[in-house]
Amino acid sequence: MNYVNGQFVALPRLTNLKKLKIKYTDILTYVSLRSFDGDEGCFPSYESIASRAGCSRDFVIKSLKRLEKGGVVAIKRPRKRVVRNRLPVNRYEFTRSFNFDPIPYSFFENELSLNDKSMLLILRQFFYNLNMRLGYQITRISSELGVSYKVIHQRIESLVKLGYIKKLKVDRRRGSFQCKYQYTDRIDWIWDLTDVHRSKQARTFLLVS
């Protein structure tokens, strides 16, 4: 089910994508798919996933195969090809992870390209609130993700131009641990725990009353 009454999508922190044999763009497919997860399970059509991700149906199908092979998503395929004159849909299951980043549903409202959306998602684990974590630079991120420096740098520069990431001035005297990038407020990344408690209290009140 969605965490905190469906207010955000849980994105597990994934590194070493080469070992998993998945592409960084598959992260967008994962988040889009998991956004449909509910109390009764997760079983959106390829078209629904593609529409939410802003990509093609063919890309979603290939991406899901990579996610399945990488052990990131489990897919239960129906035995019957047609059920009541309708094509059956797959059911998807996710490994529970205690290390994840909350992705707000408002994320899907942006008009970024597939590559920019995916990079914005996969980089989220290297930021605390809005600031890049201490000790991290593109070189280290590239090494941990298994994605080339060139690709990451190009996408970050694109996101800077579009206003989703801010490039900060670096004080060379403070060494390499100075934060170089910052997420902007174009997307509401910071999760307010006060809202979480209020949401839980509201649901408790409804159940009691």
C-alpha positions as CSV (number, residue, x, y, z in Angstrom):
1,M,0.0,0.0,0.0
2,N,1.1,3.6,-0.3
3,Y,2.8,5.1,2.7
4,V,1.0,7.7,4.7
5,N,-2.4,7.4,3.1
6,G,-1.1,7.6,-0.4
7,Q,0.5,11.0,-0.1
8,F,3.9,10.0,-1.5
9,V,5.6,7.2,-3.3
10,A,8.4,5.3,-1.6
11,L,11.5,5.1,-3.7
12,P,14.1,2.7,-2.3
13,R,17.7,3.8,-2.5
14,L,19.2,2.0,-5.4
15,T,22.9,2.0,-6.3
16,N,25.2,-0.1,-8.5
17,L,22.6,-0.1,-11.4
18,K,25.1,-2.0,-13.6
19,K,25.0,-4.9,-11.2
20,L,21.2,-4.9,-11.2
21,K,21.3,-4.5,-15.0
22,I,18.8,-1.7,-15.0
23,K,19.0,1.8,-16.5
24,Y,18.7,5.0,-14.5
25,T,15.6,5.7,-16.6
26,D,13.9,2.6,-15.2
27,I,13.6,4.5,-11.9
28,L,10.9,6.6,-13.5
29,T,9.0,3.5,-14.5
30,Y,9.4,2.2,-10.9
31,V,8.0,5.3,-9.2
32,S,5.2,5.6,-11.8
33,L,4.2,2.0,-11.2
34,R,4.4,2.2,-7.5
35,S,2.2,5.3,-7.4
36,F,-0.7,2.9,-8.3
37,D,-0.1,0.7,-5.3
38,G,-3.1,0.5,-3.0
39,D,-4.8,-1.6,-0.3
40,E,-5.9,-4.1,-2.9
41,G,-2.6,-4.3,-4.6
42,C,-0.9,-2.9,-7.7
43,F,-2.2,-3.8,-11.1
44,P,-2.1,-0.8,-13.5
45,S,-2.1,-1.4,-17.3
46,Y,1.0,-0.6,-19.4
47,E,-0.9,2.4,-20.8
48,S,-1.6,3.8,-17.3
49,I,2.0,3.5,-16.3
50,A,3.2,5.1,-19.5
51,S,0.7,8.0,-19.2
52,R,1.8,8.8,-15.6
53,A,5.5,8.5,-16.5
54,G,5.1,10.5,-19.7
55,C,6.8,7.9,-21.9
56,S,5.8,5.2,-24.4
57,R,4.1,1.9,-23.8
58,D,7.0,0.1,-25.4
59,F,9.5,1.7,-23.1
60,V,7.4,0.7,-20.0
61,I,7.3,-3.0,-21.1
62,K,11.1,-3.1,-21.7
63,S,11.8,-1.2,-18.5
64,L,9.6,-3.5,-16.4
65,K,11.5,-6.5,-17.7
66,R,14.7,-5.0,-16.5
67,L,13.3,-4.1,-13.1
68,E,12.0,-7.7,-12.7
69,K,15.3,-9.3,-13.7
70,G,17.1,-6.9,-11.3
71,G,14.9,-8.1,-8.5
72,V,13.5,-4.7,-7.9
73,V,9.9,-5.6,-8.8
74,A,8.1,-8.9,-8.7
75,I,5.6,-9.5,-11.5
76,K,2.7,-12.0,-11.3
77,R,1.3,-12.6,-14.8
78,P,-2.2,-13.9,-15.3
79,R,-2.7,-17.4,-16.6
80,K,-5.6,-16.5,-18.9
81,R,-4.9,-14.3,-21.9
82,V,-8.5,-12.9,-22.0
83,V,-10.9,-12.4,-19.0
84,R,-14.4,-11.3,-19.8
85,N,-13.4,-9.9,-23.2
86,R,-10.7,-7.8,-21.6
87,L,-6.9,-8.3,-21.6
88,P,-5.8,-9.2,-18.1
89,V,-3.2,-7.1,-16.3
90,N,-0.2,-8.0,-14.3
91,R,0.0,-7.7,-10.6
92,Y,3.2,-6.1,-9.1
93,E,4.8,-6.5,-5.7
94,F,7.6,-4.5,-4.2
95,T,10.3,-5.5,-1.7
96,R,9.8,-3.5,1.5
97,S,12.7,-1.1,2.2
98,F,13.4,0.9,5.3
99,N,15.8,3.2,3.4
100,F,13.7,5.1,0.9
101,D,13.0,8.6,-0.2
102,P,9.4,10.0,-0.3
103,I,8.5,11.2,-3.8
104,P,5.5,13.5,-3.7
105,Y,2.6,12.9,-6.2
106,S,3.1,16.4,-7.4
107,F,6.3,15.1,-9.1
108,F,4.2,13.7,-11.9
109,E,2.8,17.1,-12.8
110,N,6.1,18.4,-14.2
111,E,6.8,18.5,-17.9
112,L,10.4,17.4,-17.9
113,S,11.8,14.9,-20.4
114,L,12.1,11.2,-19.5
115,N,15.8,11.5,-18.9
116,D,15.5,14.6,-16.8
117,K,12.7,13.1,-14.7
118,S,14.7,9.9,-14.2
119,M,17.8,11.7,-13.1
120,L,16.0,13.9,-10.7
121,L,14.6,10.8,-9.0
122,I,17.8,8.7,-8.9
123,L,19.8,11.7,-7.5
124,R,17.3,12.2,-4.7
125,Q,19.1,9.7,-2.4
126,F,22.2,11.9,-2.5
127,F,20.5,14.9,-1.1
128,Y,19.3,15.7,2.4
129,N,16.3,17.9,2.3
130,L,17.3,20.2,-0.5
131,N,21.1,20.1,-0.2
132,M,23.5,17.6,-1.6
133,R,24.9,15.4,1.1
134,L,28.3,16.3,2.5
135,G,31.2,14.5,0.8
136,Y,29.2,13.9,-2.4
137,Q,30.2,15.2,-5.9
138,I,29.3,14.0,-9.3
139,T,32.4,11.8,-9.4
140,R,31.3,9.8,-6.3
141,I,27.7,9.7,-7.4
142,S,28.8,8.3,-10.7
143,S,30.8,5.6,-9.0
144,E,28.0,4.5,-6.6
145,L,25.3,4.5,-9.3
146,G,27.3,3.0,-12.1
147,V,26.2,5.7,-14.4
148,S,28.8,7.7,-16.4
149,Y,30.0,11.1,-15.2
150,K,29.1,12.6,-18.5
151,V,25.5,11.5,-18.4
152,I,25.0,12.7,-14.8
153,H,26.7,16.0,-15.5
154,Q,24.6,16.6,-18.7
155,R,21.4,15.9,-17.0
156,I,22.2,18.1,-13.9
157,E,23.1,21.0,-16.2
158,S,19.8,20.5,-18.0
159,L,17.9,20.5,-14.7
160,V,19.8,23.6,-13.6
161,K,18.7,25.4,-16.7
162,L,15.1,24.3,-16.2
163,G,15.2,25.5,-12.6
164,Y,14.8,22.2,-10.7
165,I,18.4,22.1,-9.4
166,K,20.5,25.1,-8.3
167,K,24.2,25.3,-8.8
168,L,25.9,26.8,-5.7
169,K,29.2,28.8,-5.6
170,V,31.9,26.7,-4.1
171,D,34.4,28.1,-1.6
172,R,37.6,26.3,-2.6
173,R,39.2,27.1,0.8
174,R,36.6,24.8,2.4
175,G,37.7,21.8,0.4
176,S,35.8,19.2,-1.6
177,F,33.1,18.7,1.1
178,Q,31.4,21.9,0.1
179,C,27.9,21.4,-1.2
180,K,27.8,22.2,-5.0
181,Y,24.1,21.6,-5.9
182,Q,20.7,22.1,-4.3
183,Y,17.2,21.0,-5.2
184,T,14.8,24.0,-5.7
185,D,11.3,24.3,-4.5
186,R,9.8,23.6,-8.0
187,I,8.8,20.3,-6.4
188,D,7.8,20.0,-2.7
189,W,10.5,17.5,-1.7
190,I,10.6,18.1,2.1
191,W,8.1,15.9,4.0
192,D,6.5,17.5,7.0
193,L,6.0,14.9,9.7
194,T,3.4,17.2,11.3
195,D,1.2,16.5,8.3
196,V,1.8,12.8,8.7
197,H,0.7,12.8,12.4
198,R,-2.4,14.9,11.4
199,S,-3.3,12.4,8.7
200,K,-3.0,9.5,11.1
201,Q,-5.1,11.3,13.7
202,A,-7.7,12.1,11.1
203,R,-8.0,8.5,10.0
204,T,-8.2,7.3,13.6
205,F,-11.0,9.8,14.3
206,L,-13.0,8.6,11.3
207,L,-12.6,5.0,12.3
208,V,-13.7,5.7,15.9
209,S,-16.6,7.8,15.0
